[in-house]
């Protein structure tokens, strides 16, 4: 039974996404937070991602049913492949069950946010509002992709306020630009590309449908190259020296998980390449978390 609810919240993908707040926290703090803060942060992040992903399907249930009327729902990408994708649209779960699931996890996220830093409550509230706006803009404008970037950035920004109550605005904006570029090029456009036939059926306004495969592919490549380039400036945020080895590491991660699969999508312009890019980009947060963890541990070993 729980598998249906986890399908609603795309939990496998959500767990990978949690790595990005972890990366943000380590980058800004330069060390691991105390265990009580770390455990509460993990619970709050899991609750937040679980709730917001569920909210997406709850708000878009009518459109999702239109998308897949008379057709089959594809099993998605390897990071969230399941025959139970869109369980509300497939009537595997009722809307009432979905709203209850969302409400419980969202309440946990709000309580956790309040305990960590009351400012984060506003971020959690904003994430839900932005998610609703994102869903409502499907048939209105392709600029909804920017809203998607803001939603995906909510978790990492919240993590910053866990470890740094008054972060420097220019540095926060630097990280925000990086996150939005990654979401647009590595997640949002590839996901829309993979669902292009279903979206065309309902008159959606997405980048692949509006600009066509060639221009959409070019946008993907540009945003992912910029993501990799901006990542080279993220060490400005860290209170510990990261140095050239870190820059080489983050450049390689961006090259292999983002830029190369993005170029392949631009060249071949096939849905399977879009799905491949989505999968690779989904592991980008985990790769970045692994990299910063190594350097934080090395720094602690040197000074200890």
C-alpha positions in Angstrom: 0.0 0.0 0.0 2.8 2.4 0.9 4.3 1.9 -2.5 1.4 3.7 -4.0 2.0 6.7 -1.8 5.7 6.7 -2.5 4.9 6.6 -6.3 2.8 9.7 -5.7 5.7 11.4 -4.1 8.3 10.0 -6.5 10.3 9.1 -3.4 13.3 7.6 -5.2 13.8 10.8 -7.0 13.0 12.8 -3.9 15.7 11.0 -1.9 18.3 11.9 -4.6 17.1 15.5 -4.5 17.7 15.7 -0.7 21.5 15.5 -1.5 21.3 19.0 -2.8 20.3 20.6 0.6 23.1 18.5 2.1 25.6 19.9 -0.3 24.4 23.4 0.3 24.7 23.1 4.1 28.2 21.6 3.9 29.3 24.2 1.4 28.2 27.1 3.6 29.2 25.6 7.0 32.5 23.9 6.0 31.8 21.1 8.5 29.1 18.8 9.6 26.4 20.3 11.8 25.7 18.8 15.2 23.8 15.4 15.1 20.5 16.8 16.5 20.4 19.4 13.8 21.5 17.0 11.1 18.8 14.4 11.9 16.1 17.0 12.2 17.2 18.5 8.9 17.0 15.1 7.2 13.5 14.5 8.5 12.4 18.0 7.5 13.9 17.7 4.0 12.4 14.3 3.4 9.0 15.5 4.5 9.2 18.6 2.4 10.2 16.8 -0.8 7.6 14.1 -0.2 4.9 16.7 0.3 5.8 18.9 -2.7 6.1 16.1 -5.2 2.7 14.8 -4.0 1.2 18.3 -4.4 2.3 18.4 -8.0 0.1 15.4 -8.9 -2.8 16.6 -6.7 -3.0 20.0 -8.4 -2.5 18.5 -11.8 -4.8 15.5 -11.5 -7.3 16.7 -14.0 -4.6 17.6 -16.6 -2.8 14.3 -16.0 -6.0 12.4 -16.7 -6.4 14.3 -20.0 -2.8 13.6 -20.9 -3.2 9.9 -20.6 -6.8 9.4 -21.8 -6.8 6.7 -24.4 -3.1 6.0 -23.9 -0.7 4.3 -21.5 1.4 6.0 -18.9 5.1 5.5 -19.6 7.1 4.0 -16.7 9.3 7.1 -16.5 13.0 7.3 -15.9 15.3 4.8 -14.1 15.4 7.0 -11.0 11.6 6.9 -10.6 10.5 4.1 -13.0 7.2 2.5 -11.9 4.0 1.2 -13.4 2.3 3.2 -10.7 3.4 6.7 -11.9 0.7 9.2 -11.6 -1.3 7.0 -9.2 -4.1 9.6 -9.0 -4.6 9.8 -12.7 -4.7 6.0 -12.8 -7.2 5.9 -9.9 -4.7 3.8 -7.9 -5.1 6.3 -5.1 -8.1 8.6 -4.4 -7.7 12.4 -4.2 -8.7 12.2 -0.5 -5.9 9.7 0.2 -3.4 11.9 -1.7 -4.4 15.1 0.2 -4.1 13.3 3.5 -0.6 12.0 2.6 0.4 15.5 1.5 -1.0 17.1 4.6 0.8 14.8 7.1 4.2 15.3 5.4 3.7 19.0 4.9 2.8 19.5 8.5 6.0 17.6 9.5 8.0 19.8 7.2 6.5 23.0 8.7 7.2 21.9 12.3 10.7 20.9 11.4 11.3 24.2 9.6 10.1 26.1 12.7 12.4 24.2 15.0 15.4 24.7 12.7 14.9 28.3 11.9 11.5 30.1 11.7 12.6 31.8 8.5 12.5 28.4 6.8 8.8 28.2 7.4 8.3 31.0 4.8 10.5 29.0 2.3 8.3 25.9 2.8 5.2 27.9 2.3 6.6 29.6 -0.8 7.6 26.2 -2.3 4.0 25.0 -2.1 2.6 28.2 -3.6 5.2 28.1 -6.4 4.4 24.5 -7.1 0.7 25.3 -7.5 1.6 28.2 -9.8 3.9 25.9 -11.8 1.2 23.4 -12.4 -1.4 26.0 -13.3 0.9 27.5 -16.0 1.2 24.3 -18.0 -1.2 25.6 -20.7 -0.2 29.2 -20.3 3.5 29.8 -20.9 6.9 28.0 -21.2 8.3 30.5 -18.7 6.9 28.1 -16.0 10.3 26.5 -16.2 11.7 29.4 -14.1 9.1 28.6 -11.5 10.2 25.0 -11.5 13.8 26.2 -10.8 12.6 28.3 -7.8 10.7 25.3 -6.4 13.7 23.0 -6.7 15.9 25.6 -5.1 13.7 25.9 -2.0 15.3 22.9 -0.3 19.0 24.0 -0.7 18.1 27.6 0.2 16.4 26.4 3.3 19.4 24.3 4.2 21.6 27.5 4.0 19.3 29.1 6.6 19.8 26.1 8.9 23.5 26.6 9.1 23.8 30.4 8.4 21.0 32.6 9.8 22.1 35.6 7.8 23.7 34.4 4.5 25.3 37.0 2.2 22.8 37.9 -0.4 25.2 37.9 -3.4 26.5 34.4 -2.5 23.0 33.2 -2.0 22.0 34.5 -5.4 25.1 32.8 -6.9 23.9 29.5 -5.6 20.3 30.2 -6.7 21.4 30.8 -10.3 23.4 27.6 -10.3 20.4 25.6 -9.0 17.9 27.1 -11.4 20.2 26.4 -14.4 20.6 22.8 -13.3 16.9 22.3 -12.9 15.9 23.9 -16.2 18.5 22.1 -18.4 18.9 18.8 -16.5 15.4 18.2 -15.2 12.6 20.3 -16.4 13.2 20.4 -20.2 14.2 16.7 -20.4 11.1 15.7 -18.5 8.9 17.8 -20.8 10.7 16.4 -23.8 10.0 12.8 -22.6 6.3 13.7 -22.2 6.0 15.8 -25.4 3.2 13.7 -27.0 1.1 13.7 -23.9 1.7 17.5 -23.5 0.7 18.2 -27.1 -2.6 16.3 -26.5 -3.6 18.8 -23.8 -2.2 22.0 -25.5 0.7 22.4 -23.0 3.2 25.3 -23.4 6.5 23.7 -22.8 10.0 24.6 -24.2 10.2 21.4 -26.4 6.7 22.1 -27.9 7.1 25.8 -28.2 10.6 25.9 -29.8 11.0 22.5 -31.3 13.7 19.9 -30.7 16.6 21.8 -32.2 16.2 25.0 -30.2 15.1 23.2 -27.1 18.3 21.0 -27.3 20.4 24.1 -27.7 18.8 25.7 -24.6 19.6 22.5 -22.7 23.2 22.6 -23.8 23.6 26.3 -22.9 22.0 26.0 -19.5 24.1 22.9 -18.6 27.3 24.5 -19.7 26.5 27.5 -17.6 25.6 25.2 -14.7 29.1 23.7 -14.9 30.8 27.1 -15.2 28.9 28.6 -12.3 29.8 25.6 -10.1 33.4 26.8 -10.4 32.5 29.9 -8.5 30.7 28.1 -5.6 34.0 27.8 -3.6 33.6 31.5 -2.9 30.8 30.5 -0.5 32.8 28.0 1.5 34.6 29.1 4.7 37.2 26.4 4.1 39.8 26.4 1.2 38.7 24.0 -1.5 41.4 24.7 -4.1 42.1 23.4 -7.6 41.4 19.7 -6.9 37.8 20.7 -6.0 37.4 22.8 -9.1 38.6 19.9 -11.3 36.2 17.5 -9.5 33.1 19.7 -9.9 34.0 20.4 -13.5 34.3 16.7 -14.2 30.9 16.0 -12.5 29.3 18.7 -14.6 30.9 17.4 -17.8 29.9 13.8 -17.4 26.5 14.1 -15.8 25.3 17.2 -17.5 27.1 18.6 -20.6 27.9 15.4 -22.5 24.4 13.9 -22.2 23.0 17.3 -23.0 25.1 17.4 -26.2 23.9 13.9 -27.1 20.3 15.0 -26.7 20.9 18.0 -28.9 22.5 15.8 -31.6 20.0 12.9 -31.6 16.9 14.8 -30.3 15.2 11.5 -29.2 13.0 11.0 -26.1 15.3 8.2 -24.8 18.2 10.7 -24.8 16.0 13.1 -22.8 15.3 10.4 -20.3 19.0 9.5 -20.1 19.9 13.2 -19.5 17.2 13.4 -16.8 18.6 10.3 -15.1 22.2 11.6 -15.2 21.3 15.0 -14.0 19.3 13.5 -11.1 22.6 12.1 -9.7 24.2 15.5 -9.9 23.2 16.5 -6.4 24.6 13.3 -5.0 27.8 13.6 -6.8 28.2 17.2 -5.6 27.4 16.1 -2.0 30.0 13.3 -2.2 32.6 15.8 -3.5 32.1 18.4 -0.8 32.0 15.7 1.9 35.4 14.5 0.8 36.9 18.0 1.1 35.2 18.8 4.4 36.5 15.6 5.9 40.0 16.3 4.5 40.0 19.8 6.0 38.8 18.4 9.4 41.6 15.8 9.3 44.2 18.5 8.5 43.2 20.9 11.2 42.4 18.2 13.7 
